Amino acid sequence: SSRFWGVTWYRRDKIWKAFYRDADGKCRLVGVFDDEEEAARARDQAIRDAGLEGKRRINAVDATGALVPRGWGDRSAVVAPDP
């Protein structure tokens, strides 16, 4: 329901919630946000603060500092072999 890892839209409350799993596997709520990208950045920072970078998925950032949405079956990078 989100373009970013660890972010979920709650329709009833009309807010974004950010989560991650800690080192013990428990689901941790980072917070609630009005903006999807703000939630994704806060989640990524919480993972870094917990020392789990490299062990959890982090949302990609491009050269300009903008978040890159995760791709669902994005095959644009796949190149067909030459015949």
Summary of the structure (lengths in Angstrom):
residues: 83
radius of gyration: 15.0
end to end distance: 39.1
largest distance: 53.3
contacts: 188
relative contact order: 0.20
helix: 17%
strand: 27%
